[in-house]
Amino acid sequence: MSDQEKNNEWDSLWQEYTKSLENWKSLFEQIQNASNEMQSKFNEVWEKATVESSNETMKLFGENWQKAMTDAGMNSFKEFSENWQKALNDSNMSTFKQFVENWQKSLSTSGLEQMNAYGEMMKKFTETWGSMWPKSK
């Protein structure tokens, strides 16, 4: 193989790699944007729920959400459960805000595994919400 052919092969490979990297970056940005949007809406729902719901309703919701995650095999959320119980026991707005902040921090610390866990947790949140407050037809 001539030097020119080797250079062309290298250039082609580099262009393919660069294109793949650009695709990855674009998808990563889309995931970040979708996650930020979802988290923003979750925060709005959470704030509204803590202001307009009784402690009993919040406790029932938390128990149902926790059960849904456990049923789905998400036993890795022991810390979530402990923080949730603390938030319920203290039952004030600042404790709930601290719970959400700590939870978001822990979910954003370790890459793809955490992203999958976060997605599954939010899915269970949605399912629990839907089961407690079904849409009227």
Solvent accessible surface area in square Angstrom, and as a share of the most:
residue,aa,sasa,rsa
1,M,151,0.68
2,S,58,0.37
3,D,109,0.56
4,Q,114,0.51
5,E,93,0.42
6,K,108,0.46
7,N,86,0.44
8,N,79,0.40
9,E,101,0.45
10,W,159,0.56
11,D,75,0.39
12,S,51,0.33
13,L,103,0.51
14,W,142,0.50
15,Q,124,0.55
16,E,106,0.48
17,Y,111,0.42
18,T,46,0.27
19,K,132,0.56
20,S,67,0.43
21,L,84,0.42
22,E,106,0.48
23,N,81,0.42
24,W,148,0.52
25,K,114,0.48
26,S,50,0.32
27,L,106,0.53
28,F,86,0.36
29,E,75,0.34
30,Q,105,0.47
31,I,72,0.36
32,Q,83,0.37
33,N,97,0.50
34,A,62,0.48
35,S,34,0.22
36,N,100,0.51
37,E,115,0.52
38,M,73,0.33
39,Q,26,0.12
40,S,53,0.34
41,K,112,0.48
42,F,5,0.02
43,N,57,0.29
44,E,96,0.43
45,V,40,0.23
46,W,13,0.05
47,E,99,0.44
48,K,122,0.52
49,A,24,0.19
50,T,24,0.14
51,V,100,0.58
52,E,118,0.53
53,S,33,0.21
54,S,61,0.40
55,N,86,0.44
56,E,128,0.57
57,T,41,0.24
58,M,6,0.03
59,K,89,0.38
60,L,88,0.44
61,F,8,0.03
62,G,1,0.01
63,E,73,0.33
64,N,49,0.25
65,W,0,0.00
66,Q,52,0.23
67,K,124,0.53
68,A,24,0.19
69,M,3,0.01
70,T,74,0.43
71,D,101,0.52
72,A,47,0.36
73,G,55,0.53
74,M,20,0.09
75,N,115,0.59
76,S,96,0.62
77,F,25,0.11
78,K,141,0.60
79,E,103,0.46
80,F,9,0.04
81,S,21,0.13
82,E,95,0.43
83,N,39,0.20
84,W,1,0.00
85,Q,70,0.31
86,K,119,0.50
87,A,1,0.01
88,L,22,0.11
89,N,119,0.61
90,D,63,0.33
91,S,42,0.27
92,N,71,0.36
93,M,75,0.34
94,S,79,0.51
95,T,20,0.11
96,F,10,0.04
97,K,105,0.45
98,Q,87,0.39
99,F,5,0.02
100,V,13,0.08
101,E,91,0.41
102,N,53,0.27
103,W,9,0.03
104,Q,47,0.21
105,K,132,0.56
106,S,44,0.29
107,L,16,0.08
108,S,91,0.59
109,T,99,0.58
110,S,62,0.40
111,G,57,0.55
112,L,122,0.61
113,E,131,0.59
114,Q,43,0.19
115,M,69,0.31
116,N,99,0.51
117,A,23,0.18
118,Y,26,0.10
119,G,35,0.34
120,E,54,0.24
121,M,0,0.00
122,M,10,0.04
123,K,109,0.46
124,K,27,0.12
125,F,10,0.04
126,T,84,0.49
127,E,78,0.35
128,T,6,0.03
129,W,99,0.35
130,G,39,0.37
131,S,83,0.53
132,M,43,0.19
133,W,116,0.41
134,P,99,0.63
135,K,187,0.79
136,S,112,0.72
137,K,243,1.03
